[in-house]
Amino acid sequence: MRSVLVLNGPNLARLGTREPDVYGAHTFDDLVALCRETGRRLGLHVEVRQTDDEAELVHWVHEAADSKTPVVLNPAAFTHYSYALRDALAQRTAPLIEVHISNPATREEFRHTSVVAGVATGTIAGFGFMSYVLALQAVAELLAEADGSGPG
């Protein structure tokens, strides 16, 4: 069973209480359960992590690159300015899907730029928690294609 890291940046542990009009009423624990269940259905072992610390997130990205582990990443606020995170992600050795619960393009102008999108395999945004489900499905398809067992 292939492992996938689902990494989450600052303030995402506060889901359910943080701006529910933007992020919904579901909690981070709900997100963890959804990601793990989606992974099980797709034959993936999913480990979900969250940090408010940029250095810790960069360390996890290095860990994923060294072990060739695919990553689903919601960089949160780091999306818009963390060149350290972007440079770490550029070293990826497996699929990287950037996800966002909301659609940054419909929000404040400073959220319109992602410094990590250019090094990601793809970006999924604006579908609430479903963004994570779609990202995990994309990872599963990409891994199947790379193994020669998927479409294409």
N, C-alpha and C positions, 0 to 999 in steps of 0.2 A: 504494500500500500504506500503510495507516494505521500510525502508530507508537504504541507503548504503552511506558510506563516501568514496570518492575517494581522497586520500591524496597524495600530491606531495612534495618532498623535494627540496633542494637547486638548484637554477638556472633554474628550469623548467618554471618559468614565462617568461623566455627569449627565449622560443621556437620560431622558425621562424628566429631568428637572431643568436642564439647560434649554432655554428658548424652545419650548414644546411646539410653538407655532411654526418653527422652522424645521426642527429635528424630530418632532413627534413625541408621543407619550411613552414609547417603549424604552426600556432601560438598557444599559450596557450588558447586563446579564442576559437579557432577552436576545441581544445581538450575538453574544457568545454562543448561546444555545442554537440559534438559527444557523450560524456558520458551521458549528460542529455537525448538526443534523444534515445540512446540505452536503458537507464533506462526506459523511457516511453514505449518503445516497449516491454520490459520485465516485466512491471508492478512494477517497482522499482522507488522510489523517490531517485534521486542521487544528492548529494551535493558534489561539487568539491572544494577543498581547496589547496593552495600552500603556503609554507613558506620556508624561508632560515634559519630559527631559529630552532635549534634542540630541545630546551626546549618547544617551541610552538607545534612542531610535537608530542613530548612525551605527552603533555597535551591533544592533540586531540585523541591520542590513548587511554589514560585513559578514556576520555569521551566516546569513542566507547565501551570500555570494560564495563563501568558502565551501559550503556544503551543497551548492547547486540546487538550493531549495527555492521553488517559486514563491512569490510574494504577492499578496493582495494588500495594498497600502492605502489607508486614508491618512494622508499627512496632516490633515486639519490646517491650522494656521501656518504650519511650516511649508505648505504648498506654495505660498506666495513669496517667500523670501529666503528659504534655507538652501543656500548654495552648498553648504556642507552635506546636507541630505542628498541634494541633486548629484554631487560628485560621488558620494557613496553608491547611489543607485546606478550610476553610469558603469559601475563595476559588476553589475548583475551577470549571472551565469545561467539564469532560468527566467521563465516568463515573469513579468511584473505588470500587474494591473492596478492603476490608480483608481480609487473609488471616492465618491463623495455622496453623502446622504441627500444633501440639497444640490441644486444646480448653481454652481458659483457664477455662471454667466448671467443669471437673473438677479444677482445680489449686488452689493456695493461694488463700485468700480475696482477697488483694490483687490477684490477676490477674482477678478477676471483673468489674471495671469497666473499660470502654474509654472514654476521653475522646474518641476519634476516631470511634466508631461512629455517633454522632448526625449527623455531616456526611458519612458515606459513603453511596454508593448501596446497598451491602449488605456483609455480612460472611460469609466462609466460613472455618470453623475445624474442626480435628480430623481432617482427612483426610490428614495427612502432606503430602508434596510434591503429592499430587493436589489439595490446596486451591488451588495455583497454577494447575493445569490448568483447574479449574472456574472460577476467577476470570477467566482469559483467555477461556474460552468465553463467560462472561457479558458481558465487554467486547465481544467480537465480535458477540454478539446485540444488545446495546444500540446499538452503532454501526450495525448493519444496520437496526434499527428506526428510528433517527434519520434514516438515509438513505432510508427508505421501501422498502427492499428486504427487510426481515425480517418475521418473524411479527408480527401485531398490527396 
